[in-house]
Amino acid sequence: MLKIHQIFIIKFLLLFVGALLVSSLISYISLKSIIINHTKEDLENSIVFIELDLKNVDNLDSYVSKIHKRTGLRVTLIDNNGVVIAETNADKNSMENHSNRYEIMHANNEKFAYITRYSKTIGADFLYIATKVMYKDKHIYIRLSKSLSKVMSDFYSLWSKLAVTFVFIILLAFYISKIMSKKIVYDIEQITSYLDEISNKNYNAIIKTRHFYEFLQISLLLKNLVKKLSSREKQKRKYTAKLRLMNKQRNDILSAISHEFKNPIASIMGYAQTLQEEPDINPKIRDKFLEKISSNGEKISIMLDRLSLAVKLENNDLELNETTFDLKPLCEEVAANLLSKHKNRHISVTAQACMIYADKTMIELALINLVDNALKYSESEVELILNENTVFVKDKGIGIKEEHLEHVSGKFYRVQKNSWDNSMGLGLSLVNYILKLHGASLDIQSTFGVGSTFSFSIKSMLKK
């Protein structure tokens, strides 16, 4: 199967050669007609000169012979009865009567009569021209003729030169078409190579068409298309990454729920099964088991509430109920409530009166999570400080390693992955969400083995 540039070149050459042949045929016919007409004009002029000289001629045979030698023309003089009275190329006595010849008959009515005819006497095609003139008070006919072989040889000589020129033009056209073909092939290869790169998703590929405006337009359209494809590919990758992240988060939730709920549920089931199997158990032990079941149920409820709250905060489904309140009493209340759970621990509160405009429930939850987190990872005193528009929660616990600092506030992330508590790694994540809703952020400073300080600014919550 031919390629497009080959089809183009073949059609171009066929069209060019066809046009050249047609023009050659037309020029052939035109040139032939022009040369014959030019020959006729020469013969007419020659007859006019002969007619002028004929008045002073006595010997016609000598006269026509002299003309023939000078011009090469065949000269025939015919009397009014058609008898040849002088001839340059044949014996006049052996020639037949010419009264019925076309040129002689028409010379009676026309000034010049023409005919192209084969001469049996000479054995060649001749162009004849005849006219009727007065010679010594008698009408005679002057007939000149010229061999068409001579005329055509002149024509063929000219035509051969034109033919050589035509061949040269064809060769030149072929050479030019070959160069054009190479340029077309180059631009097409650039485009096909570019398309191959794009099919392999190499959107940074380069295309350089050089020779034809149309291919340049195609390359520009392809570049615009590639930009759109690249943009869509980036969007697709982002969407795919988002889906993967959502799936990972979903799996993390399921994994966290499965892991974190396992211990309290197992405890509930164990205590309940013991009570069922031993109906006569000591009342004090029964009450203790029931308290354990209630405590573990409360833990599960707290975990579910935190999980639900985290989801709502992340999906922006939670609206703040902002009011004006004093932050100092809230800090003291949070410390007192947590001490009731951790009776053997100590929480010191250092706070100044500070009126803020915020969601009290959300701020309380943030403080509870920060202090509870400090109690969880520290055996010593925990400090809750409200000073200079900043809240600090300090502990002297195990601290956090540097590689964990960037991740501890992420959802489901826990430093001690093998220990169990009821937070599911949501505590600091919830604090982050709550503070962002109030225009603040959580800052963590920690030294491993020394302790940690969690703080946030309340400047954005101050009552104006």
C-alpha positions in Angstrom: 0.0 0.0 0.0 1.3 3.4 -1.0 2.0 6.0 1.7 0.4 9.4 1.5 3.5 11.3 0.4 4.1 8.7 -2.3 0.5 9.1 -3.6 1.0 12.9 -3.4 4.2 12.7 -5.5 2.8 10.3 -8.0 -0.3 12.4 -8.5 1.8 15.5 -8.7 4.0 14.0 -11.4 1.1 12.6 -13.3 -0.7 15.9 -13.2 2.4 17.8 -14.3 3.3 15.4 -17.1 -0.3 15.3 -18.3 -0.4 19.1 -18.3 2.9 19.1 -20.1 1.7 16.7 -22.8 -1.5 18.6 -23.3 0.4 21.9 -23.6 2.9 20.1 -25.9 0.2 18.9 -28.2 -1.4 22.3 -28.3 2.0 24.0 -29.0 2.7 21.4 -31.7 -0.5 22.2 -33.5 -0.1 25.9 -33.0 3.5 26.0 -34.1 2.8 23.9 -37.2 0.0 26.3 -38.1 2.2 29.3 -37.5 5.0 27.9 -39.6 2.7 27.1 -42.5 1.1 30.5 -42.3 4.5 32.1 -42.2 5.5 30.0 -45.3 2.3 31.2 -47.1 3.2 34.8 -46.4 6.7 34.3 -47.8 5.3 32.7 -50.9 2.8 35.6 -51.3 5.6 38.1 -51.0 7.7 36.2 -53.5 4.8 36.2 -56.1 4.4 39.9 -55.7 8.1 40.5 -56.5 7.9 38.0 -59.5 4.9 39.8 -60.8 6.8 43.1 -60.7 9.8 41.7 -62.5 7.8 39.6 -65.1 7.0 42.7 -67.2 10.6 43.0 -68.3 11.3 39.2 -68.8 11.5 37.7 -72.3 12.9 34.3 -71.5 10.6 32.8 -69.0 12.5 29.5 -68.6 15.7 31.3 -67.8 13.9 33.7 -65.4 12.2 30.9 -63.3 15.5 29.0 -63.2 17.2 32.0 -61.8 14.5 32.4 -59.1 14.8 28.8 -58.2 18.5 29.0 -57.7 18.2 32.1 -55.5 15.2 31.0 -53.4 14.9 27.3 -53.7 11.3 27.6 -54.6 9.6 25.6 -57.3 8.2 28.1 -59.9 5.6 27.1 -62.5 4.1 29.5 -65.1 0.8 28.4 -66.7 -1.0 30.1 -69.5 -4.7 30.8 -69.5 -5.5 27.4 -71.1 -3.7 25.4 -68.3 -0.6 24.7 -70.4 2.7 24.8 -68.4 4.9 27.4 -70.1 7.8 27.4 -67.6 8.9 25.0 -64.8 11.9 24.7 -62.6 11.7 21.2 -61.3 10.5 19.1 -64.2 10.2 19.0 -68.0 7.4 21.3 -68.9 6.6 19.4 -72.1 5.9 16.2 -70.2 3.6 17.8 -67.7 -0.2 17.5 -68.0 -2.6 20.3 -68.4 -3.2 22.3 -65.1 -6.4 24.0 -65.9 -8.3 21.7 -63.5 -5.9 22.1 -60.6 -7.5 23.5 -57.5 -5.2 26.4 -57.1 -5.5 27.4 -60.7 -9.3 27.3 -60.7 -9.5 29.3 -57.5 -7.0 31.9 -58.7 -9.6 33.1 -61.1 -11.8 34.3 -58.2 -9.2 34.9 -55.5 -6.1 36.9 -55.3 -4.1 34.0 -53.9 -5.2 30.4 -53.9 -3.7 27.8 -51.6 -3.6 24.0 -51.5 -1.4 21.3 -49.9 -1.0 18.3 -52.2 1.3 15.5 -53.0 3.2 16.1 -56.2 3.5 13.0 -58.4 6.2 14.7 -60.5 8.5 15.4 -57.6 7.2 12.7 -55.3 6.7 14.9 -52.2 4.1 17.0 -50.4 4.0 20.6 -51.5 2.3 23.7 -50.4 1.0 25.4 -53.6 0.1 29.1 -54.0 -1.2 30.6 -57.3 -2.3 33.9 -58.6 -3.5 35.3 -61.9 -1.4 38.1 -63.5 -1.0 39.9 -66.9 2.0 39.1 -69.0 2.3 40.8 -72.4 -1.4 41.4 -72.6 -2.3 37.9 -71.7 -3.4 36.3 -68.5 -1.0 33.7 -67.1 -0.8 32.0 -63.7 2.2 32.2 -61.4 2.4 29.2 -59.1 5.0 28.9 -56.4 5.4 25.8 -54.3 7.5 24.7 -51.4 8.2 21.3 -50.1 6.6 20.6 -46.8 9.4 18.3 -45.8 11.6 21.4 -45.6 8.9 23.2 -43.7 8.4 20.3 -41.3 12.1 19.8 -40.9 12.3 23.3 -39.6 9.3 22.7 -37.4 10.8 19.4 -36.0 14.0 21.1 -35.3 12.2 23.7 -33.2 10.1 21.1 -31.6 13.1 18.9 -30.7 14.5 21.9 -28.8 11.2 22.3 -27.0 11.1 18.6 -26.3 14.5 18.7 -24.7 13.3 21.7 -22.6 10.2 19.7 -21.6 12.3 16.7 -20.6 14.6 19.0 -18.5 11.5 20.5 -16.8 10.1 17.0 -16.1 13.5 16.0 -14.5 13.6 19.2 -12.6 10.0 18.6 -11.4 10.9 15.1 -10.4 13.9 16.3 -8.4 11.8 19.0 -6.7 9.1 16.5 -5.9 11.7 14.2 -4.4 12.9 17.0 -2.1 9.3 17.8 -1.2 8.7 14.1 -0.5 11.6 14.0 1.9 10.3 17.1 3.7 6.8 15.6 3.9 8.2 12.3 5.2 10.2 14.2 7.8 7.1 16.1 9.1 4.9 13.0 9.0 7.6 11.1 11.0 7.7 13.9 13.5 4.0 13.6 14.0 3.8 9.8 14.2 6.8 9.7 16.6 5.0 12.3 18.7 1.8 10.3 18.7 3.8 7.2 19.7 5.2 9.1 22.7 1.7 10.3 23.7 0.3 6.8 23.4 3.0 5.8 26.0 1.8 8.7 28.1 4.9 10.7 27.6 3.2 14.1 27.7 6.5 16.0 27.8 7.5 14.8 24.3 8.6 17.4 21.7 7.3 17.8 18.2 9.2 19.8 15.6 7.5 20.1 12.1 9.6 22.4 9.9 8.5 22.5 6.3 4.7 22.7 5.8 2.2 25.1 7.4 -0.5 22.5 7.4 1.6 20.1 9.5 2.5 23.0 11.8 -1.2 23.5 12.4 -1.7 19.8 13.1 1.2 19.8 15.6 -0.2 22.9 17.4 -3.6 21.1 17.6 -1.9 18.0 18.9 0.0 20.0 21.5 -3.3 21.6 22.7 -4.9 18.1 22.9 -1.9 16.8 24.8 -2.2 19.6 27.3 -5.8 18.6 27.9 -4.9 14.9 28.1 -2.1 15.7 30.6 -4.5 17.8 32.7 -7.1 15.0 32.7 -4.4 12.5 33.6 -3.3 14.6 36.5 -7.0 14.9 37.6 -7.4 11.2 37.2 -4.3 10.5 39.3 -5.5 12.9 42.0 -8.9 11.3 42.0 -7.3 7.8 42.1 -5.1 8.9 45.0 -8.1 10.4 46.8 -10.0 7.1 46.3 -7.0 5.2 47.7 -6.8 7.5 50.6 -10.5 7.1 51.3 -10.2 3.4 51.1 -7.2 3.4 53.4 -9.1 5.6 55.8 -12.1 3.3 55.7 -9.8 0.3 56.3 -8.1 2.2 59.1 -11.5 2.9 60.7 -12.6 -0.7 60.5 -9.2 -1.9 61.7 -9.3 0.6 64.6 -12.8 -0.2 65.6 -12.0 -3.9 65.4 -8.8 -3.5 67.5 -10.0 -1.0 70.0 -13.4 -2.5 70.7 -12.0 -6.0 71.1 -10.8 -5.6 74.7 -13.9 -3.9 76.2 -16.3 -6.2 74.4 -14.3 -9.2 75.6 -14.4 -7.9 79.1 -18.1 -7.4 79.0 -18.7 -10.8 77.6 -16.4 -12.4 80.2 -18.0 -10.7 83.2 -21.5 -11.4 81.8 -20.8 -15.1 81.1 -19.3 -15.5 84.7 -22.5 -14.0 86.2 -24.7 -16.3 84.0 -22.7 -19.5 84.9 -22.6 -18.7 88.7 -26.0 -17.4 89.8 -25.0 -17.8 93.5 -21.9 -15.7 93.2 -20.9 -13.4 96.1 -23.0 -10.1 95.9 -19.9 -8.0 96.3 -18.2 -9.8 93.4 -21.4 -9.5 91.3 -21.5 -5.7 92.0 -17.9 -5.4 91.0 -18.5 -7.4 87.8 -21.5 -5.3 86.9 -19.4 -2.1 87.6 -16.8 -3.4 85.2 -19.4 -4.2 82.5 -20.8 -0.7 82.9 -17.3 0.9 82.8 -16.5 -1.0 79.6 -19.8 -0.1 78.0 -19.1 3.6 78.9 -15.7 3.3 77.2 -17.3 1.9 74.0 -19.9 4.7 74.1 -17.1 7.3 74.4 -15.2 5.8 71.5 -18.3 5.8 69.3 -19.0 9.5 70.2 -15.4 10.5 69.4 -15.5 8.6 66.1 -18.8 10.2 65.1 -17.5 13.6 66.1 -14.3 13.1 64.1 -16.3 12.1 61.0 -18.6 15.1 61.4 -15.7 17.5 61.8 -13.9 16.1 58.8 -17.0 16.3 56.6 -17.8 19.9 57.8 -21.1 18.6 59.1 -20.7 20.2 62.5 -21.8 23.8 63.2 -20.2 25.7 66.0 -22.5 27.0 68.8 -20.4 30.0 69.9 -21.0 31.8 73.1 -19.1 34.1 75.4 -17.6 32.5 78.5 -14.6 32.6 80.9 -12.0 30.0 80.0 -10.4 29.9 83.5 -13.4 28.1 85.2 -13.6 25.7 82.3 -9.9 24.7 82.7 -10.5 24.1 86.4 -13.6 22.1 85.7 -11.8 19.9 83.2 -9.0 19.2 85.6 -11.4 18.3 88.4 -13.4 15.9 86.2 -10.3 14.1 85.1 -8.9 13.9 88.6 -12.1 12.0 89.6 -11.1 9.3 87.0 -7.4 9.4 87.9 -7.6 9.7 91.7 -3.9 9.0 92.3 -2.7 11.7 89.9 -2.1 15.4 90.2 -3.1 18.2 87.8 -2.0 21.7 88.5 -4.0 24.6 87.0 -2.5 28.0 86.6 -5.0 30.4 84.8 -6.1 34.0 84.6 -9.6 35.1 83.9 -10.1 35.3 80.1 -13.3 35.9 78.3 -13.5 34.2 74.9 -16.1 33.7 72.1 -16.2 30.1 71.1 -18.1 26.8 71.2 -17.7 25.9 74.9 -18.4 22.2 74.4 -15.8 21.9 71.6 -13.1 23.8 73.6 -13.9 21.6 76.6 -13.5 18.5 74.5 -10.1 19.8 73.2 -8.9 20.5 76.8 -10.0 17.0 78.0 -8.2 15.3 75.2 -5.0 17.2 75.7 -4.9 16.7 79.5 -6.1 13.1 79.2 -3.3 12.5 76.7 -0.8 14.0 79.1 -2.0 11.8 81.9 -1.9 8.7 79.8 1.8 9.1 78.8 3.1 10.6 82.0 3.4 9.3 85.6 4.2 12.6 87.2 2.3 15.9 87.6 0.5 17.4 84.6 0.3 21.2 84.2 -2.6 23.1 82.6 -1.6 26.8 82.1 -3.6 29.7 80.7 -1.2 32.6 80.2 -0.7 35.4 77.7 -3.5 34.3 75.4 -2.1 30.8 75.1 -3.1 27.5 76.6 -0.3 25.1 77.6 -0.6 21.4 78.7 2.8 20.2 80.0 3.8 16.7 81.1 7.1 15.1 82.2 6.4 11.7 80.6 8.2 9.6 78.0 8.0 12.3 75.4 7.7 11.8 71.6 10.4 10.8 69.2 11.2 13.3 66.5 10.0 10.9 63.7 6.5 10.8 65.3 6.0 14.5 65.9 4.6 15.2 62.4 2.1 12.3 62.7 0.8 12.3 66.2 -2.1 14.7 65.4 -3.2 12.5 62.5 -6.3 10.4 62.7 -5.8 6.8 64.0 -2.1 7.4 64.7 -0.7 6.2 68.0 2.9 6.1 69.2 2.4 3.0 71.4 0.6 0.9 68.9 0.5 -2.2 71.0 -1.1 -0.6 74.1 -4.8 -0.3 74.4 -6.9 2.8 75.4 -10.3 4.2 74.4 -9.0 6.9 72.1 -8.4 4.9 68.9 -5.8 7.5 68.1 -8.5 10.2 67.6 -7.6 12.5 70.5 -5.1 14.9 69.0 -6.9 14.6 65.7 -10.1 15.9 67.3 -8.1 18.7 68.9 -6.7 19.7 65.6 -10.1 19.8 63.9 -11.7 21.8 66.8 -8.8 24.4 66.8 -9.0 24.8 63.0 -12.7 25.6 63.3 -11.8 28.3 65.8 -9.0 29.7 63.7 -6.2 28.3 65.8 -3.7 25.4 65.5 -2.0 22.9 67.8 1.7 23.3 68.5 3.7 20.3 69.9 7.1 20.6 71.6 8.6 17.3 72.9 11.9 15.8 73.9 12.0 12.0 74.1 12.5 10.9 77.7 11.9 14.4 79.1 8.3 15.3 78.4 6.0 17.2 76.0 4.2 20.5 75.8 1.0 21.0 73.8 -0.2 24.5 73.2 -2.6 26.6 71.2 -3.3 30.3 70.9 -6.7 31.8 71.8 -6.2 35.2 70.1 -8.7 34.4 67.5 -11.3 33.6 70.2 -10.9 36.6 72.4 -14.1 38.6 72.8 -13.9 41.9 70.9 
